[in-house]
Amino acid sequence: MVGLNALRSTLGAIAWVASRVSSVESRYKIRSRMYGPFSSGPCFWLHGASLGECKMLLSLAQILKRDVPEIPRILITTQKTEVLEFLKPAVEELGFETSLAPLDSPAVMRRFMESVQPVMLVLAENELWPGYLSAMRKAFEEPRVALISGRFFHCVDASDFGSIGFASMQTGADLARFMAASEYSFSAKAIVGGDWKLLRWAKFPEEMRLPRQADVDSAFVSFHREEIKPLCRMLLLALQKKEAVVLAPRFEEELPAFRDALCQKKMPTVEWPEVQKGAVSLVTEYGKLTEIFKVSRAAVIGGSFSRSLGIHDFWEPLKLGVVTYVGPYCRGQQASVEALLREGAVVRLRRPLDYASRTVPNPDAVCRFLSHEREKALSSYKAFLGFVRSTVLSVEQKSDLDGKA
């Protein structure tokens, strides 16, 4: 643990030096992560990294505010500047707060904790930052951290897992690895609760149906530069059939590489939201996937056509009734994807040529699978809600006692 703290202190020093480089500071906002200004507490702190995680947390925040009206001011933090910009309008409209996550160094965490005064911390998926856990452990006698929609493979140090009072893991394999890392000394409630990206849909179910106006035959979403070769092969097959297709790269900075590839293959292109038969509609803005899925018949999920990448969110198209295809790899979500494939709820394209002869999943299989996932999400949320209520209640009782004193 001493070695890890020294490493975190070194990280803080390196970050300070990096912040002096204008191009680095402009992109990563390191000074904001180190010096704030941080929100004034007490706050109910939720933290995620990616846009998918933070959209999940935003939905969770809305549900919690309804179910626990007395919850303190909600703060959502993210590691990514582009996610922060995307979240701000919705967060401000709902009366919540959002900011870049604090740098995980001892000095920064002291400043952050003093200002934010988090009554509880909710971590999304695999955001188990050692400094966050350590700060919450030092601040409270009882566990005040919840891990939701948890994905777990390994960690550097599990000595502060005692700060976690609730853990809902996506799969049984995630739960087993999590418990093994804590040397089975984790005494708090730990369950298999599925992927909470489905929680809002599970709480407010709608009939699953194809979009009313499916102008897009196939949406190729969240693709990386490393996947350009298989992607272009599939796009050419689609255009040969005069399909209307959409391409949404994972990162805006990789757009030039995709433009060049489409140009070299002489593929007709337009810019989203324009859609044409026999052309690729290229998405140039961040955060448009829900909008795209609502007018798409099928979705091909990026991150699954390169062994080195991790597959991206396949739940959103599924819950919207969009036929969903994945590539040969599913790093980071092996158990969930294999279960979906086994039940016939999604179809795997083992090679780009398979796109031309792709089959359609059985709608009944999709409904059955999602129904099961809905029950897992609702059951785990109920357990989580109990943990939140007991924590918030203990905070209120302590405040009352302090006031009387």
N, C-alpha and C positions, 0 to 999 in steps of 0.2 A: 504493500500500500504506500509506503514511503517513497519507493521508486516511482510509482504511478503519479503521486503528487508532484514529485520533482519534474516528471515529464510534462505534466499539465502547466507547471510554472514556466518551463522552457517554451511551451507552446505560446503562452502569453507574451513572452519576450520576442519570439519570432513574429507573432502577429503584429506587435507594435512596430517592428522594423518594416514589415510588409505594408503597413498602413501609410508609411511615408512615401511609398511609390504611388504616384497619382493614378496611374491606370489600374492598379490593383485595388486601391481604395474606391475608385469610381465604380468598379464592378461589384466588389464584395462588401462594401460599407463596413469595414473592419472596426473603425472608430465607434460607430453606432453600437456594434456588438460589445465593445469594451467599455464604453463610457456612457451609453444611453443617448438621450434621457430615457430612463426606464419608467414604467408605469408606477403610479403611487398606489400602494395597497391599502387594505388587504385585497388580494385578488385570488380568483380560482384559475389556476394556470394550466393550460393545455398546450402541448408541444408536439409538432410533427415536422417532417422534412419536406416531402414532395407535395405537389399540388393535390394529388389524390388523397394523401393523408390529411392535409389541412381542410379540404372540402368535407372529409369525413368528420373532422373535429368541429367544423362549423355547424354541421347538421346535429352533432351531438350536443353542442352548446345550446342550440335552439330547443332541443328536446328537454335538456336538463333545466333550462330556464322555465319551461312550462311545468315540469314535474317537481321541481324544487324551487319555488318562487323566492325563497329566502337566500338563495345562493349568492355569494359575494360577486363583485364585478368580475366578468370573465375576460381573461387575457389569452390570446392565441399567439404563440410564437412559431417561427419557421426558420429554417436554415438558409432559405433561398430568397434573394431580392425580388426575383420575378414573381414568386408566389405571394410575397408581401404586397406587391402592387396589385395583383389580381384580387386578393382578399379584401383590401382596404374598403372599397365602396360598400360591399355587402356587410362587412363587420361594423362599419360606422352606422349604417342604416339600422342595424339590429341593436345598437347601443352597446356593443362589445368593444374590446380593444385588441390591437394586433401590433406586433413589432418583430424585428429580427431577434433571433434567439441569442442569449448571452454566450460569449466565448467561454468554453469550458476550461477556465484557469482559476486558481484559488482567489486571486484578488478581484477578478471580475464577478465571480459568484458571490463574494461578500457584498459588493456594491449592489448587485441585482437583488439579493435576498433582503437587504435592508430597505430598499425602495419598494419592491413589489409585495413583500410580506405574504407569500403564497400560503393559503390555508390548506391547499392540496395541489398535487401535480399529477396530471394525466398524460402519459406518454403513449404515442401511437407506434404500433408495429415494432420496430427494432431500435428505437431511439433511446437506448439505455446508456446515456452519457454518464460516466463515473462521477463527474463533479456535481451533476444535478442530483443524483442519488445521495451523494455524500452530504450536500448542503441540506437536503430535506431530512436526512437522518440526524444531523447535528441540531436542526431547528426544533425537532419534536421528539418527545419520548415515545409516542406511538407511531406506527406506519402511516404515512400520509401520501403515498405514491400509488397510482394505479397504472398498470400496463394493459392497454386494450388492443384488440385485433393483433395480438403479439405474434411476431415471427422471430424465431431464435435459432441460431446456428452455433455460435461460440462467443466468448467474451474474454477480455484480458483479465478482468478482476471481478469477482462476485461478492466481495466482502461487504458491500453496501446494499445487497439485495434485501437486507432486513428492513430497509425503508419502504419496501413495497408491501402494501397491505391487500392488494387485489391484483390478480393476473388472469386475463381472458386471452387464451392463445388461439390462433387460427385452426391448428390441427393437433391431433394427438402426438405427432412427431415433434412439433414445436414444444409442446408441454413437456414431453419426456426429456428433450435436450435442455430445456430451461431448468427442470428439477435436478438433472444430473450436474449441471454447472454449479448449482447451489449446494451440491453434495447432499441433496435430499434433506437439507436443514430448513428449507423454506416452509414456514408454518402457516402463512396466510392463505386465504382462499385462492386456489388456482384451478381453472376449469378450461375446457375446450368450448370456445364460443363462436367459432367461425370468423368470417371477415366482416368487420363492422362498416365497411363501405356499403353494405346492404341494410344497415340499421334503419335509416330514414324510410326506405322502401318497405322494410318489414313492419315498422310502426304505422305507416300510412299506406297500406297496400292498395294497388290499383290493378285492374285486370291487365294481364300481359297481352299485348297485341302488337302487330306490326304497325309502324307509323302510318298515319292516314295518307300522307303524301310522300311516298318513297321515291324521290327524284334521283337518289344515288343508288346505283346497283351495288357497289362495294366501297367501303371506306377503309383505307390502309392507314392505321393510326399508330402514333408513337414509334415511328421507325427511326433508327439510328444510321449514321453514315456507314457503319460496318455492315449494314444490311442492304446497301444499295444494289448490289449485284442480284441477289434473289428477288428483291423488290421489283427491279426493272423487268425481269423475266415475267413476273406475274402481271405487271401493268401492261406489257405488250400483248399478253394473252387476252387481257380484258378489253383492250382497245381493238383487237382483231374482231371481237364480237360486238363492237360498237357500244360497249358499256359506258355508262357515266360513272367515273370513279373520282374519289377524293383522296389526297395524300396529305397527312398531317405529320410532319417531322417532329421528333421528340424535342429537339432544341432549335430555337430560332437561329442560333449562330451557325447551324449546319445547313441552313436554307440554300446558300450558294452552291454547296456540293450537290444537293438534290437538283437544283436548277440546271447545273452543268450536265448531270447524268441524263436528265430528261431531254436536254437539248442534243446531246451526243447521239441519243437513240431516236432523235427526230419525232418525239412524241408531242402532239398538240397539247398546249397547256392554257388554262385560264386561272384566274385567282378567285378563291372562295370569297363570297358566297355564290359566284356564278358557277353553274354546272351545265356541262354539255355532253351529249352522247359522243363517244369516240374521242374524248379529251380528258386530261388529268386536271382536276381542280386542286390547285396548290394552296394550302392553308398557311398564311404568313403571320398569323397572330396567335398568341398564347391563350389557352383556356377555352377553346371552341368545341371540344369533343362532344359535350352533351347536345349542343346545337346540331352537330353533324349527325349524331346517332338518331336524332328524332326524324331525319329525312332519309335514312339509309335502310336498305334491305339486309345488308350483310356487313360485317366488320372483320378485318384481318388484323390481328394484334401484333404490334412490333415488340422488339426485344426477344422474340422467340425464333428468330432466324439466324442467330449467331450464338455460338456456344459460350462466348465470353460475357454476354449481356444477361440481364434479368428481364423476364416477361413482364409486360405492363398490365394495367387493370383490364380484366376481361369481364368483371361483374357488371360494369355499367351498361355495355351493350346487351348483355344477357337479360338484365332486369327490365330493359326497355323493349324487349321482344325482338331484338336484332340477331339474326343468324350469326354465330360467332365461330371464327376459325383461328387456330393457333399454329405456329410453326413446329419444327422438330424439337425445339428446346424449351424448357420451362423453368429455368434457374430461378430459385427463390420461391417458387410456388408449386414445386413438384407434386406434393400430396394433393392439393386442390385440383390441379389440372388433370392429374391421372384419374382422380375420382370423376371429374366431369366427362372425360373421355370414356371411362369404363361404363358410365350410365348413358352414354350417347347424347349428352347435352351440348357438347361442342365437337368439332371435327378437326383433326390434325392434318395439316398439309406437310407431308414429310419432305417434299421437294417442290420447287416452284411449278414444275409441270403439272402437279396435282391440282393446281387452281383451275385448269381447263376442264377437269372431270370431277370437280368437287361435289360432294353430296350434301344434303341438307339434314341437320339434326332433327330427331323426332320431337315435335313440339310438346308431346305429353311427357317425354323424358326430361325436357327442360323444366316444365312446370313442376314435376315431382321433385327434381333436385332443388329447385329454388324454394319450394315449400319446406323442405327439410332444413335448408340454410336459414330460412326465415325463423323457424322454431328455435334454432341454435342462437341466433342473434337476439331474439326476444328474451329467451331464458337467461342468457349471460348478461344482458342489459338489466334485467330485474335484479340479479345478484349485485351488479355494479351499483345500481341505484341505492340498494341497501347500504353499501359501503359509503357512498357519498352522503346519504342522509345522516348516518351516524357520525360522520366526520364534521359536517356542517353543524349538526346539533351540538356536538362537543365544543365547537368554536363559540357558538352562541351562549352556551352555558358558562363557559369560561369568561366571556365578555360581561355577562350579567354579574358573575361573582366579583370580577375586577371592579365593576361599577359600584357595587354595594360596599366593597372594601374602601 
